[in-house]
Amino acid sequence: MKAGIIGLPRCGKTTLFNVLTGRNVQTGGYGVGSEPNIGTVKVPDERIDALSTMFAPKKTTYAVVEYVDVSGLAKGSVQDAGMASRFLAHIRNVDALIHVVRTFESKTVPMPEGGIDPAGDIDALKLELILSDLAIVEKRIERLETDIHKKGEKTQEHELRLMQRIKDCLEHEQTIRDLEVTVDEARLLRGYQFLSRKPMLIVLNIGEDHIGDTEKYRELIARNAAQGMPTLALSAAIESEIAQLDSQEDIQTFMDAIGIQEPGLTRLIRVSYELLGLISFFTVGKDEVRAWTIQHDTKASQAAGTIHSDLERGFIRAEVIHYDDLMKYGSIAKTKQHGAFRVEGRDYIVVDGDIINVRFNV
């Protein structure tokens, strides 16, 4: 999974990136066009920890998320500066966008022009993404019309009609996410990597005085949900303090003191998975315990291909135990005794938490 972290200048997104990745890159608005910050994060998963304790493998491998943090995008920059287009190019190949929105006040971080306005900031960045996509669509329409009318390439008429629909959608300041498309049209759009079509998670970067209290943002959260954008409220500054604590005991004590049950970053990763429709299955053994990330509704043979293409090509069957059953009975042998060890065929739909051993022959 790869996610792009975006936001207006001084919203706290690079602070959030630093906490997520353990990096210490410069914050404070490092300028449109700057190279992106890139870092990878292990996905916290207590199930992997428990499986590693049970099997004592030589190696434990967690699922990984890659985060791309790009410089703050000022309002109007897509129209006014070519640098903004290069900035946006860094996030066109991500799977999802995380829009960090400032709601906190600070004596050390200058106030944005016009004051704190989270709804306005969400709309402003939405418009920048729409304008960026519109520029691409207009160029593509021009090219398609040339190919059809001058070169007689009638096979491209379907794509032209789709692009014209998208252009109309964008000109009405609607995202491409809002447009209903067929399966064939969705396949056609995949190569364009439109920004306003990507799943988006809104992260409200709140002040310490609003930790655990999101009631004042209830209407905004509902509005975002109506537009297909889940919302998460956390304080990047508080998360930064948590990340600097040495022990789990200190972390728990700190969280108890400020009234939160788990780090916001754990919630962020979980919600990101849900947004993209991702689940994890596991492979276990003395050599390695590993988490694998797949889409919901993935067949067993396709999941096998995530491990290695030979496993999908030569798939025979999958031996499946659910994590909960293994924890309940305590060993693979006992899951067999209680009928919790299953043999599934290639069309079995893998469930989050399945432990799979693939039998294959090539």
Secondary structure in CASP SS format (residue, H / E / C, confidence):
PFRMAT SS
TARGET T0000
AUTHOR 0000-0000-0000
METHOD secondary structure of the structure
MODEL  1
M C 1.00
K E 1.00
A E 1.00
G E 1.00
I E 1.00
I E 1.00
G C 1.00
L C 1.00
P C 1.00
R C 1.00
C C 1.00
G C 1.00
K H 1.00
T H 1.00
T H 1.00
L H 1.00
F H 1.00
N H 1.00
V H 1.00
L H 1.00
T H 1.00
G C 1.00
R C 1.00
N C 1.00
V C 1.00
Q C 1.00
T C 1.00
G C 1.00
G C 1.00
Y C 1.00
G C 1.00
V C 1.00
G C 1.00
S C 1.00
E C 1.00
P C 1.00
N E 1.00
I E 1.00
G E 1.00
T E 1.00
V E 1.00
K E 1.00
V C 1.00
P C 1.00
D C 1.00
E H 1.00
R H 1.00
I H 1.00
D H 1.00
A H 1.00
L H 1.00
S H 1.00
T H 1.00
M H 1.00
F H 1.00
A C 1.00
P C 1.00
K C 1.00
K E 1.00
T E 1.00
T E 1.00
Y C 1.00
A C 1.00
V E 1.00
V E 1.00
E E 1.00
Y E 1.00
V E 1.00
D E 1.00
V C 1.00
S C 1.00
G C 1.00
L C 1.00
A C 1.00
K C 1.00
G C 1.00
S H 1.00
V H 1.00
Q H 1.00
D H 1.00
A C 1.00
G H 1.00
M H 1.00
A H 1.00
S H 1.00
R H 1.00
F H 1.00
L H 1.00
A H 1.00
H C 1.00
I C 1.00
R C 1.00
N C 1.00
V C 1.00
D C 1.00
A E 1.00
L E 1.00
I E 1.00
H E 1.00
V E 1.00
V E 1.00
R E 1.00
T C 1.00
F C 1.00
E C 1.00
S C 1.00
K C 1.00
T C 1.00
V C 1.00
P C 1.00
M C 1.00
P C 1.00
E C 1.00
G C 1.00
G C 1.00
I C 1.00
D C 1.00
P H 1.00
A H 1.00
G H 1.00
D H 1.00
I H 1.00
D H 1.00
A H 1.00
L H 1.00
K H 1.00
L H 1.00
E H 1.00
L H 1.00
I H 1.00
L H 1.00
S H 1.00
D H 1.00
L H 1.00
A H 1.00
I H 1.00
V H 1.00
E H 1.00
K H 1.00
R H 1.00
I H 1.00
E H 1.00
R H 1.00
L H 1.00
E H 1.00
T H 1.00
D H 1.00
I H 1.00
H H 1.00
K H 1.00
K H 1.00
G C 1.00
E C 1.00
K H 1.00
T H 1.00
Q H 1.00
E H 1.00
H H 1.00
E H 1.00
L H 1.00
R H 1.00
L H 1.00
M H 1.00
Q H 1.00
R H 1.00
I H 1.00
K H 1.00
D H 1.00
C H 1.00
L H 1.00
E H 1.00
H C 1.00
E C 1.00
Q C 1.00
T C 1.00
I H 1.00
R H 1.00
D H 1.00
L C 1.00
E C 1.00
V C 1.00
T C 1.00
V H 1.00
D H 1.00
E H 1.00
A H 1.00
R H 1.00
L H 1.00
L H 1.00
R H 1.00
G H 1.00
Y H 1.00
Q C 1.00
F C 1.00
L H 1.00
S H 1.00
R H 1.00
K C 1.00
P C 1.00
M E 1.00
L E 1.00
I E 1.00
V E 1.00
L E 1.00
N E 1.00
I C 1.00
G C 1.00
E H 1.00
D H 1.00
H H 1.00
I C 1.00
G C 1.00
D C 1.00
T C 1.00
E H 1.00
K H 1.00
Y H 1.00
R H 1.00
E H 1.00
L H 1.00
I H 1.00
A H 1.00
R H 1.00
N H 1.00
A H 1.00
A H 1.00
Q C 1.00
G C 1.00
M C 1.00
P C 1.00
T E 1.00
L E 1.00
A E 1.00
L E 1.00
S C 1.00
A H 1.00
A H 1.00
I H 1.00
E H 1.00
S H 1.00
E H 1.00
I H 1.00
A H 1.00
Q C 1.00
L C 1.00
D C 1.00
S C 1.00
Q H 1.00
E H 1.00
D H 1.00
I H 1.00
Q H 1.00
T H 1.00
F H 1.00
M H 1.00
D H 1.00
A H 1.00
I H 1.00
G C 1.00
I C 1.00
Q C 1.00
E C 1.00
P C 1.00
G H 1.00
L H 1.00
T H 1.00
R H 1.00
L H 1.00
I H 1.00
R H 1.00
V H 1.00
S H 1.00
Y H 1.00
E H 1.00
L H 1.00
L H 1.00
G C 1.00
L E 1.00
I E 1.00
S E 1.00
F E 1.00
F E 1.00
T E 1.00
V C 1.00
G C 1.00
K C 1.00
D C 1.00
E E 1.00
V E 1.00
R E 1.00
A E 1.00
W E 1.00
T E 1.00
I E 1.00
Q E 1.00
H C 1.00
D C 1.00
T C 1.00
K E 1.00
A H 1.00
S H 1.00
Q H 1.00
A H 1.00
A H 1.00
G H 1.00
T H 1.00
I H 1.00
H C 1.00
S H 1.00
D H 1.00
L H 1.00
E H 1.00
R H 1.00
G C 1.00
F E 1.00
I E 1.00
R E 1.00
A E 1.00
E E 1.00
V E 1.00
I E 1.00
H E 1.00
Y H 1.00
D H 1.00
D H 1.00
L H 1.00
M H 1.00
K H 1.00
Y H 1.00
G C 1.00
S C 1.00
I H 1.00
A H 1.00
K H 1.00
T H 1.00
K H 1.00
Q H 1.00
H C 1.00
G C 1.00
A C 1.00
F C 1.00
R E 1.00
V E 1.00
E E 1.00
G C 1.00
R C 1.00
D C 1.00
Y C 1.00
I E 1.00
V C 1.00
V C 1.00
D C 1.00
G C 1.00
D E 1.00
I E 1.00
I E 1.00
N E 1.00
V E 1.00
R E 1.00
F E 1.00
N C 1.00
V C 1.00
END
